[in-house]
Amino acid sequence: MSQIKKEKSISAAFPKESHHGVQVGGSKNADISANKAGELNDKNIHTDKEEMEKILGFARETFLKEGFYKITMDDIAARLHMSKKTIYKYFPSKEELVKDVMKTHMRLTLEKIKIHICQDSNAVEKLFDIFNIVGQNILKVNEKMIMDLQYYSPAIWKEVDDFRTKQITANFSKIFEQGKTEGYFINIKTGIVLSVFIASIRAIVNPEYALNSGINLQESFTAIIEILMNGILNEKGKKIFNKLKNGVTK
């Protein structure tokens, strides 16, 4: 009897193997377990992504309208009906959240710009459309947000300014050169035009400018585009520009 029990215990400890050394019956269960684990992992990844996007989307909408300095992580958690622990899981600090908000805002703007640059249209139309995109981008950012970035997160503000300058230089240069080739732009060095435009944007995207001038951001940006377009376009180009302003398509 003791011999039989001993044999049973050995069999339980070491399951039978096939002729190829693979456990009989164990491989199927292992595959099922692995599949379930994979499905659970995919589900967790999907949930994590949804949570992170929910936090980022809410923060972007809120910060751009209200600024970020007076909004705490407690406020965000309460408005989202979410624990602070969950928020910190994806964003270790409010500064990291602000940085990701601005990166997302810039990325979405750049995606729109690239779509128009790749279109089969003349340079005047491309520039007009891109100026509208840039204008909308600027107007979405409340003056409180700009002020908060400049005063409380100057490093992030510098990243925004550097990104804007880099993209204006890279993308607008192509359009200016295209416009010269098409015969719509006057013969002026592209670098000069870019410097004027970048300096103008820096001047008006400034809370102190709006406070001291009494002119709102939209009015200022519209005036800049009007001055710039009429300054770089010849008569042939101005005809297209005026039609675009009046809502007349091709």
MOURJO-V732739 format. One line per field, one symbol per residue. phi: phi as a letter, one per 20 degrees, with the letter a starting at -180 (. if undefined). Layout:
phi=???
This chain:
phi=.fffgffffffffcgfdffenefenefffffffffffffffffffffgffffffffffffffffedncfeeefffffffelcffgffffdcgbffffffffffffffffffffffffefecfffffffffffffffffffefgfffffffedcfffffffffffffffffefgfffffffffnddfecfggffffffffffffeebgffffeemdffffffgffffffffedeeffffffgffffemeeg
